[in-house]
Amino acid sequence: MSQPYYMKDVKKSTFALEWIPFLIVDVSISLCGCILAGIALEILFTREFIMRDYFYEEGFLFAIIVLSFLLSIRDYFKARKIYRIIKEKPFALIDDKKLVLCHGIDSFSWEHVKDVVVEGGRKVVITFTEEGEQKKKVNDLKWVTGKDDFIQSLKRACNERNISYRESEMTLSSWVGLSLRMMKRLLLENLPERKKEYHKCQKGEKVHEVP
């Protein structure tokens, strides 16, 4: 069984919906972080701490705002690069030997997968063993075109290999945690180049695109 799923429907509106709120939060976090860092340095290196003088007389606040926006712009361009990769690369791949998720960031050999949980048709939690230690990885199936078909294929693959498979409802806290986790992963982890790997998986097999 080899069914790569491609995410072809990402548009500018989707990018705005997903990343603009994050950038707003990122600006706020960067601003607060710079302010706290400045306060800490002021306390460490001076005896008299006069916040008002630094904010209004020495342009300290202005410098903090500029720095926070520069950090946010950096994240914005990194997000744009990731967005282009997402459009071009398959999000998920199921074949006879492994399960690949998150555009190739996560690759699980079926021999090591112990448990699969799908929450609300969106969040998937993979429990697997690595070097004798049991670990978990969380992924978001939002980018999978033909998501229902993919979930059914995942369920069949687990049943064929006697791997525990469960489905449950997603709570609000779980949804918020998933969104924050995936944004952090995509920004902090580089998407590896796995095109050769996908070609090997697809070689000699019929590859179709889920409508």
N, C-alpha and C positions, 0 to 999 in steps of 0.2 A: 504494500500500500504506500503510495507516494502522492500526497496532495498538498502542494504548496499553495498558500493563500496570499494573494497580493492585495495591498491596500491601494486602490486607485482613486478613491473618491475624496481624498483630502483636498480641500479648497482653501482659498485665502480666508474665507469666513470661519472655517474650522480652526485655522491657525490663530486667528484673532480671539476666538472663543476660548481656546485652550491656553494661549500664552500671554495675552494682554493682562488678565487678572494676576498671573504669576509675576509679570514684570512690575506691576503696581506694588505687589507685596514685596518684591525684591528691592525696589527703591526704598520702601519703608524700613525693611530690615537693614539694608546697607546704611541708611541714614542713622538709625538708632545705634548700630554697631560702631559707626565712626564717632558719634557723640559720646558713647560710653568709653571708647578708647581714648578720646581726647580728655575726658574727665579723669580717667585713671592716670594718664600721663601728667596732667596738671597737679593731681594730688601727690604723685610720687616725687615730682621735681620742684615743687614750690611749697612754701609753708603757708602762704596766704592764698586761699582759693577764692577768686572773685569771678564768678561765671559771667556776670553782666559785662565786665570790662572786655573779656575775650570775645563775647558774642557781638558786641556793638562797636568796639573801638579797634580791634585788631583783625576783624574780618574772619574770625575763627569759624563761625557758623557758615559763612559763605563757602569757605574752603571745604567744609564737611559736606555740604550739599553738592558741590561740584564733584567731589570724590565719589559720593554715593551714586550719582548719575553715571559717571564713567564706568563704575563697576556694573551697573545695570545694563548699560549699552553693550558692554562686553558679553554679558549673558544673553542679550537679545540676538546678537550675531551668531553666537554659538547655537542658540535655539533655532535660528533660521537654517543653519547648516544641517542640524539634525532633522529638521522638517523636510529638507530636500532628500535626505537619505531615506526617510520614512516613505516618501512617495515612490522611490525607485526600487527598494528592496522588499522582499517578502517578510511579513511579520512572523509567520509561523510555518513550520514544516513538520509533517508527520511521515516518517518512513519506517521501514522494518527494523532499523537499528537504534533510532534515536528520535527524540522530540526536541525541536528547536523553537525557541520563543524570543520575543523582543528583538527582532531583526538580527538575530545571531548572537546577541549578548549571552543568552542562556542556552546551553546545549546539554541535554540529559540522555544518557544511554539508558535504554529500557531496562537493562540488567540492574541498574542502580535506583530506579524509581520505585518507591514503596507505597506511595499514597498520592492521590490526586483529588482535590476538592475544588469545585466550581461554585462560586457564590453569585447568585443573581444573574447568571449568564454573562458575567463580566469579569469578576476576579477569580483567578486560578492560582491555587497554592499547591506547589509540587514539593513533596517530601522525598528526599533521596539520600543516599549514602555516599560519602566521599572520604576516602582514606580511613574507613572504619567508623567515621563519625556521621551521625544523622543530622541533616540540615534541611532548611526550607527556603524556597524561593517563591516570591509573589510576582505575578504578572497581570497585566490589564489586557483583556481581549477586545477592547474597544476598537482597535485598529484592524481587526480581522474582518474582511469582506466575506459575507456568507457565514456569519458567526454561528448560527444555529447548526449549519452543516459541519462546521469545524468541531463544535462541541460533541456532536454525535459521532464523528470520526474518532475523537479523543476517547470517548466512552467505549467504543468498540475496541480500540487499540488496547485499552486497559483491561477490558474483559477477556480479550484473547490471551493476555499474558498473566491473568490472575492478579492484577494490580488493583488494590482497593480504590474505588471511584465513588464519590458522593457529590450530590448537588444540594445546595441550601440557599436560603434567601440572604440577601445582602442588607445589613443594617446601615443606618446613616453614618455611624462612626466608622464602620468598615469602609464605606465609600470615600469618606474624607481622607482616611489614612491611606487608602490605595492611591488617590490622586496625588497626595503629597509625596508618597514614596516613589511613584513613577516619574514625577517631575525631577526629583532629586537624582534618581538613577540616570535619566537621560542627559542631565546637565553635567554630572560628575564623572560618568563613565563614557569613555569613547566607544562609539559603535565600531566593532571590529570588521575588517574586510573579510567577508565569508562567501564571496561570489564563487570562488573555486569549489568551496565545500558544497554549495548548492548544486553546482553543475555536476559534481560527482554523484550526488544523491539522485539527480534527475536523469543521468545518462542511461539511455536504453529503456527508459520508462516513459509512458505517456503523461505529459504534464498538461493540465488544463487549468483554466482560470475560473474561479467561482464567480458567477454573475452577481 
